[in-house]
Amino acid sequence: MECYCDYELPSAYSARVVTARKSHACEECGRIIEPGEQYERAGGIWQDEPRTYKTCQHCLELRKFVEAHIPCFCWGHGNMIQDARGTLEALTWETSDTAGVLFGAGRRLVAIRRERQRKGRAPHR
């Protein structure tokens, strides 16, 4: 199976999970990442411009789940939730495997929404 992705790949890229020392906003769901929470900090260079993205554990869990179950999941920083929903909408309920993937992803999307409601969204930048 060949994958096609509309997103431009960075010329340099690094990502790692770190512990927050101060509050940050998740680039995906917008919720506040509190000090002491773990999150993914990714940095790269896109079109000669350095960028840094912070992703909370709930959004990271959704991304890893979809990547593990869908061979050609194309996503971009700041748009991962929408990309995951679009990829999942393209699936059908024809097999029990697909139903399990949709259910598992749905559980993770609900967890993201609940956490955002519980902790609040970061103010617009």
Residue pairs with C-beta under 8 A, 6 or more apart in sequence:
1 71
1 72
3 71
3 72
3 74
4 74
5 74
6 74
7 74
7 75
7 76
8 46
8 47
10 44
10 45
10 46
11 44
11 45
11 46
11 48
12 44
12 45
13 42
13 43
13 44
13 45
14 42
14 43
14 44
15 40
15 41
15 42
15 43
16 40
16 41
17 38
17 39
17 40
17 41
17 60
18 38
18 39
18 40
18 41
19 36
19 37
19 38
20 33
20 34
20 35
20 36
20 37
20 38
20 39
21 35
22 35
23 32
23 33
23 34
23 35
23 122
24 32
24 33
24 39
24 54
24 122
25 31
25 32
25 33
25 54
25 121
25 122
25 125
26 32
26 33
26 39
26 54
26 55
26 56
26 59
26 122
27 53
27 54
27 55
27 77
27 78
28 55
28 56
28 59
28 77
28 78
28 80
28 81
28 112
29 56
29 58
29 59
29 81
29 112
29 115
29 116
30 116
30 121
30 122
31 56
31 112
31 115
31 116
31 119
31 120
31 121
31 122
32 119
32 120
32 121
32 122
33 39
33 54
33 56
34 119
37 56
37 57
38 57
39 54
39 55
39 56
39 57
39 60
40 53
40 54
40 55
40 60
41 52
41 53
41 54
42 52
42 53
42 54
42 55
42 77
43 50
43 51
43 52
43 53
44 50
44 51
45 51
51 77
53 77
53 78
55 63
55 77
55 80
56 115
58 108
58 111
58 112
58 115
59 80
59 81
59 112
61 108
61 111
62 80
62 81
62 84
62 105
62 108
62 109
62 112
63 75
63 80
63 84
65 104
65 105
65 108
66 73
66 75
66 84
66 87
66 88
66 105
67 73
69 101
69 104
69 105
70 87
70 88
70 91
70 101
73 83
73 84
73 87
74 83
74 87
75 83
75 84
76 83
81 109
81 112
84 105
84 109
85 109
88 101
88 102
88 105
91 98
91 101
91 102
92 98
93 99
93 102
